[in-house]
Amino acid sequence: MDAVFALMRKDLKLFFSNRRSLVVSIVAPILIAAFFGGLSAADDGKPSKVSVAVVDRDRTPLSGQVVAALKAEPGLEVTELPDAPAAASDTDAAPRASIELPKGFGARIGLALFGDAPKPEVQLRCDPTQPMLVPLLRAALTESVMEAVFGGGGAALSAARGQAAADATLPDQRRRELVAMFDAIAVVQQSPPSSPRAVDAGRPAMPYTTRVTETSAGPAHYNGYGHAFAGMGVQFILFMGVDMAIGLLLMRRLGLWARLRAAPLSRRTLLGSRIASTAAIALVIFGIIYATAMTVFGVRVDGSVLGFVAVLVAFALLTASFGLLIAALGRTPEATRGLATVATLLLVMLGGAWVPSFVFPAWLQTASLAAPTRWAIDGLDAMTWRAQPLSAAILPVAVMLGFSALFSLVAVWRFRWEE
């Protein structure tokens, strides 16, 4: 037993003496747990609100009451706009859903609630990445409309009574029944209820119809395979870049870099060639990944082909410069592996490789823009299933090239030729 305890003490001392390994073992699970915990709850522990734009083309008291009721919904963050918002991209703050109340909404909805009058059509626009918003918006709209119609002093029902009484196209019997029903509802509304579940005023039908339109310029539905291949490609190519950088450190340990330095080659030439070769390998791997995705899983480049290639090239350079930066900061292969684990996991999580960034809380969506991987995945999504033009690739490519230049400069500055 003494030998066992002595060996155990030796292992414990070795583990806790490696501070970088200890930090990785503690920091990595904390980061992952904090990330996934933050997806489902905001800072106050409540679910994040859904950003919705409301366009009121009717501008009547009833439509105003509906908008006010929507703003009072606890799960919605309503912004009233004069016109429907354009298609939102993954990197802007435009609402991903909107509700448009048409002209004549207030005048027609009361009679359509009980009669055979044409129903106004409410336009719902929703980004294809968030299909669950459609039932949420429909439920919130139904509650708001019913609250506005049966509340608000009965103005909507009074207007509907007047329309029914003046409608010459209705049969006399039907007109009298509608007028009597509206009068009865008015009496019930003016009388205090005898119980919490007072007498219902008839069995009203839905007084409007809805039409759902997707705001994205992309195909009809969100392509899960398209996003998954973008995210997993980014993740594992980053790990490849780190492995290449660790190989660079192993070459230094074996003295191979000392021999290369004996040749008339500058530091920038040696490290630049490593960046170029790593970028070329990353580009080939990503090409194979997307070739498989297209032939087997039906992923298509529905946007700009030139933009798609530009995003791949920019990310390949980002991968190479990131790996070299990690090697320069880690200094040794052992320390680099630990540092690379934390750095890569953090970039992959914030970039939306595991969970799409459109399901992040609003604050996390904004914070993740500081991660270059977010721009890589958004750029690939834009060029594939979102079917965006070449202009949508310019900003992601520029951001990734900027990060690549920054990482390369720091790596060349911090890289040590001797371990």
Number of C-alpha atoms within 10 A of each C-alpha: 6 7 8 9 10 11 12 12 12 11 12 11 11 11 13 12 11 12 12 17 18 13 14 19 14 10 12 17 12 11 15 15 10 11 16 13 12 18 17 14 14 17 10 7 10 10 15 22 15 19 17 24 25 23 21 22 16 17 15 15 14 22 25 16 19 24 23 15 18 25 18 13 15 11 16 18 16 22 15 17 14 11 13 19 18 13 18 17 19 21 18 10 12 15 23 26 27 27 25 22 24 17 17 16 22 26 18 20 27 27 25 19 20 18 19 11 15 13 20 20 18 19 18 23 27 25 24 23 19 15 13 10 19 17 10 13 21 15 11 15 19 16 15 21 22 16 14 24 23 17 15 13 13 17 18 22 22 19 18 25 21 14 17 23 16 11 12 10 8 16 10 12 8 13 20 14 13 20 18 13 16 25 15 14 20 18 11 15 15 11 9 9 11 8 7 6 7 10 11 9 14 11 8 12 11 14 24 18 11 15 9 13 16 20 21 24 19 22 15 12 15 18 19 13 15 22 24 19 22 24 26 17 19 28 21 16 22 26 18 19 27 28 20 21 27 26 14 19 28 16 13 18 16 9 14 13 17 14 9 13 13 9 8 8 10 12 15 13 11 13 18 17 12 18 24 15 16 27 24 16 17 27 21 13 17 22 15 12 15 19 15 14 18 15 10 9 13 13 20 17 21 18 24 19 15 12 25 22 16 20 26 22 20 22 32 32 25 31 29 30 33 27 28 32 27 25 29 23 17 20 19 17 19 14 19 24 22 19 20 25 15 19 15 20 19 17 20 24 23 25 27 28 25 15 17 19 24 16 15 22 20 17 12 17 21 14 11 20 18 14 19 23 29 27 26 28 29 27 28 29 28 29 27 25 25 27 20 23 18 16 10 18 26 14 14 27 23 15 19 25 21 15 20 22 16 15 21 25 14 15 21 17 13 15 20 15 15 11 12
